Amino acid sequence: MVAIPKLCSPTRDAIYATYEANRGDGFRAHLGASIIGKPCMRALWYDFHWTTPAKHAGRILRLFETGQREEDRLVRNLRDTGATVLEVDPETGRQFSVEAHGGHFAGSLDGVAIGILEAPKTWHVVEFKTHGVKSFRDLCAKGVEASKPQHAAQMQVYMHLTSITRAIYIAVCKDTDALYVERIHADRDVGRRLLTKAQRVITAPQPLSRISEDPAWFECRFCDHHELCHGDRLAARNCRTCISSASPKEGWRCALHDCGLSVSDQRAACPNHLFIPDLVPGEVVAATDRCVTYRMRDGSFWVNEMGKEDASC
């Protein structure tokens, strides 16, 4: 019997490819409030130091876009209840944003609202999220703080830095279109702890501790940095992975050239890039101010030398 060929669609593949071609590296100029609730300090340090470029497939990128498009409908839904929802700051005409630690830590709010039926006279931070059915069921059963601590931390940061005392979390199930709504109170102690956590990530010169030393640990297996943290991948080459860079309060600077570094400078890196040794999967066996030699995990040797941009190993 002749096998039926697997159906394929060049059109579908081309659509996904377009998303992938436009995805960029995923690197943010700041450590985001949306991720400060991550339980792994090393993962946060990797995020801030641009170690691992984004490699989401086209379908996933399109799914992210769907979540963003849902926000407009949720704003309309909330306004239909009689609430006043502000998506942009009237004073700036831009999305509401917060920052701390010299701008190295920042985030953007989905909006703020007043006239919420449960507390009509109280301003609320507004946070919208979309969930798959399994995640949505867990959220409904446990509440946002237990089910989605990263989302809860994000709202606590926003409340702390805006001095708004309430947040409203509105989630939609992508499979059924069911809604979940929960209000949470600001906790000043939690807000302060999260800012302290961000400061520790921003100021640490080397990677912080892992959540687990076991590469098969479930939170490690699904981490974007798994191959760098537990495997043999080399970090991305940019100023934030270079031993000469630092992130003082005024912004990123290069100690070698004694100059400030714009975001575009950081992405490009200069020919004198030398990796922070902890980002190389090997042991330092010799070093000068221009060259570091590593014994890699497979027993081979690799030389990371200034002036040589080929940093493959």
C-alpha positions in Angstrom: 0.0 0.0 0.0 1.3 3.4 -1.0 1.6 5.8 2.0 -0.4 9.0 1.8 2.1 11.9 1.7 2.0 14.2 4.6 0.2 17.4 3.8 2.2 20.6 3.8 1.4 24.2 3.1 4.1 26.6 1.7 1.7 29.4 2.6 1.5 28.4 6.3 5.3 27.9 6.4 5.9 31.3 4.8 3.6 33.0 7.3 5.5 31.4 10.2 8.8 32.3 8.5 7.8 35.9 8.4 7.3 36.0 12.1 10.7 34.3 12.7 12.4 36.7 10.4 11.1 39.7 12.3 11.5 38.3 15.8 14.8 40.0 16.7 17.0 38.8 19.6 14.4 39.4 22.3 16.9 41.4 24.4 15.4 44.2 26.6 17.4 47.2 27.6 16.3 46.7 31.2 15.4 43.9 33.6 11.7 43.6 33.2 9.1 43.8 36.0 7.2 41.1 34.1 9.9 38.6 34.9 11.2 39.6 38.3 9.0 36.9 39.8 11.1 34.2 38.3 12.3 31.9 41.1 15.8 31.4 39.6 18.3 34.2 40.2 20.7 32.9 37.6 18.0 32.9 34.9 17.3 36.5 35.7 21.0 37.4 35.6 21.2 35.7 32.2 18.2 37.7 31.0 19.7 40.9 32.1 23.1 40.1 30.5 21.6 39.1 27.1 23.2 35.6 27.1 20.5 33.7 25.1 18.8 35.2 22.0 15.1 34.4 21.5 14.4 31.5 19.2 10.7 31.1 19.4 9.1 29.4 16.4 6.7 31.3 14.1 3.6 29.7 15.6 4.6 30.7 19.1 5.3 34.3 18.0 1.9 34.5 16.4 0.4 33.2 19.6 2.1 36.0 21.5 0.6 38.4 19.1 -2.8 37.0 19.7 -2.4 37.6 23.4 -1.5 41.2 22.7 -4.5 41.7 20.4 -6.8 40.4 23.2 -5.9 43.3 25.4 -7.9 45.7 23.2 -11.0 43.6 23.7 -10.5 43.3 27.4 -10.2 47.1 27.7 -13.5 47.4 25.9 -15.1 44.8 28.1 -13.9 46.6 31.2 -15.2 49.9 29.9 -18.6 48.3 29.2 -19.0 47.7 32.9 -18.8 51.5 33.5 -15.1 51.6 34.5 -12.7 54.3 33.3 -9.6 52.7 31.8 -6.5 54.7 30.8 -4.1 52.8 28.6 -1.7 55.7 28.2 -0.5 58.4 30.6 -2.4 61.7 29.7 0.7 63.7 30.7 3.0 61.9 28.2 0.7 60.3 25.6 2.7 57.1 26.1 2.0 53.8 27.9 2.2 54.0 31.7 5.7 52.9 32.8 7.7 52.5 36.0 11.4 52.2 36.6 14.0 51.9 39.4 17.7 51.4 39.9 18.7 54.0 37.3 16.4 52.6 34.7 18.0 49.2 34.7 14.7 47.8 36.2 11.5 48.9 34.5 8.1 47.8 33.2 5.0 49.0 31.3 1.5 48.7 32.6 -1.4 47.5 30.6 -3.3 50.4 32.1 -4.9 51.9 35.2 -8.6 52.0 36.0 -11.2 53.6 38.3 -14.8 52.7 38.6 -14.2 49.0 39.1 -17.5 47.6 40.4 -15.9 45.9 43.5 -14.3 49.3 44.6 -15.5 52.1 42.4 -13.6 54.9 44.1 -10.2 53.2 44.1 -7.6 53.4 41.3 -6.4 50.0 40.1 -3.4 48.8 38.2 -4.8 46.7 35.3 -3.1 43.5 34.2 -4.4 41.4 31.3 -3.2 37.8 30.6 -4.3 35.0 28.3 -4.0 31.3 29.3 -4.4 27.8 27.8 -7.1 25.7 29.3 -4.9 23.8 31.8 -3.3 27.0 33.1 -6.7 28.7 33.3 -8.1 25.9 35.4 -5.2 26.0 37.8 -5.6 29.8 38.1 -9.3 29.5 38.9 -8.6 26.8 41.5 -5.7 28.5 43.3 -5.8 32.2 42.5 -3.1 34.3 40.9 -0.6 34.5 43.7 -0.4 30.7 44.1 -0.9 29.7 40.4 1.0 32.6 38.7 3.4 34.1 41.2 5.4 35.8 38.4 2.2 37.7 37.4 1.5 38.6 41.0 5.0 39.9 41.5 4.6 42.0 38.3 1.5 43.7 39.8 3.2 44.2 43.1 6.1 46.0 41.5 3.6 48.2 39.5 1.6 49.1 42.6 4.8 49.7 44.6 6.3 52.1 42.1 3.0 53.9 41.3 1.7 54.0 44.9 -1.6 52.6 43.6 -2.9 50.3 46.3 -5.0 47.8 44.3 -4.6 45.8 41.1 -7.1 44.0 39.0 -6.1 40.8 37.1 -8.2 39.9 34.2 -7.4 36.6 32.5 -9.0 34.9 29.5 -9.0 31.3 28.5 -7.9 31.0 24.9 -9.8 27.7 24.5 -13.2 28.7 25.9 -13.1 32.5 26.1 -14.0 32.2 29.8 -12.9 35.1 32.0 -11.2 35.1 35.4 -11.1 38.3 37.5 -9.2 38.9 40.7 -8.3 42.0 42.7 -5.1 42.0 44.8 -3.9 44.4 47.5 -0.5 46.1 47.4 2.0 44.7 49.9 4.8 47.2 50.6 7.1 44.5 52.0 6.7 42.4 48.9 7.3 45.4 46.7 10.5 46.3 48.6 11.8 42.7 48.5 11.2 42.6 44.7 13.2 45.8 44.2 16.0 44.4 46.3 16.0 41.3 44.3 16.2 43.3 41.1 19.1 45.3 42.5 21.0 42.1 43.3 20.6 40.8 39.8 21.6 44.1 38.2 24.7 44.6 40.3 26.1 41.1 40.4 29.3 40.8 38.3 28.9 37.0 37.9 26.0 34.7 37.4 23.9 34.1 40.6 22.9 30.7 42.0 20.8 28.3 40.1 17.4 27.1 41.3 18.7 23.6 40.9 22.0 21.8 40.1 19.9 19.0 38.4 19.6 19.8 34.6 16.5 17.6 34.6 14.7 19.7 37.2 11.4 20.7 35.6 12.0 24.5 35.9 15.4 24.0 34.4 14.2 21.8 31.5 11.8 24.5 30.3 14.2 27.5 30.8 15.4 29.4 27.7 18.9 29.3 29.2 19.1 25.5 29.8 21.8 24.8 27.3 24.0 27.6 28.6 23.4 26.9 32.3 23.6 23.1 32.2 25.1 22.4 28.8 27.8 23.4 26.4 26.4 26.4 24.7 28.4 29.6 24.6 26.6 32.8 25.5 25.7 35.4 22.9 28.5 37.8 21.9 27.6 41.4 23.0 28.8 44.0 25.5 26.7 42.5 28.3 28.5 39.2 28.2 31.9 41.0 28.1 34.2 41.1 31.1 34.9 44.8 30.4 31.3 46.0 30.8 29.4 47.0 33.9 26.0 48.4 34.7 26.4 51.3 37.2 23.5 53.7 38.0 24.2 56.0 35.1 23.9 53.2 32.5 26.1 50.5 30.9 29.8 51.4 30.6 32.9 49.8 29.1 35.9 49.8 31.5 38.3 49.0 28.7 37.4 52.0 26.5 36.2 54.2 29.5 33.0 55.1 27.7 29.2 54.8 27.9 27.4 52.1 25.9 24.2 52.8 24.0 21.8 49.9 23.4 23.0 49.6 19.8 26.6 49.6 21.0 25.9 46.8 23.4 24.3 44.7 20.7 27.2 45.2 18.3 30.1 44.6 20.8 33.6 45.7 19.8 36.5 43.5 18.5 38.0 43.5 22.0 35.1 41.5 23.5 36.2 38.9 26.1 33.6 36.7 27.6 32.8 36.7 31.3 34.5 33.4 32.2 31.4 32.0 33.8 29.7 32.2 30.4 32.1 29.8 28.8 31.6 26.0 29.2 35.1 25.3 30.3 37.8 25.9 32.9 40.3 28.8 32.7 43.8 27.4 32.3 45.7 30.6 31.4 44.8 34.3 31.2 46.3 37.7 30.3 44.6 41.1 29.9 43.9 40.3 26.2 43.5 36.5 26.1 41.9 33.7 28.0 42.5 30.0 27.4 39.9 27.5 28.4 39.9 23.7 28.7 36.5 22.8 27.4 34.3 20.1 28.8 35.3 17.7 26.0 39.0 18.1 26.8 39.8 20.5 23.9 41.3 23.9 24.3 39.8 27.2 23.2 41.4 30.6 23.2 39.2 33.7 23.6 41.3 36.5 22.3 40.7 40.2 21.8 40.6 41.2 18.2 39.2 37.9 17.1 35.4 38.1 16.6 35.0 34.4 15.9 34.0 33.2 19.3 32.7 29.7 18.4 34.0 26.8 20.4 
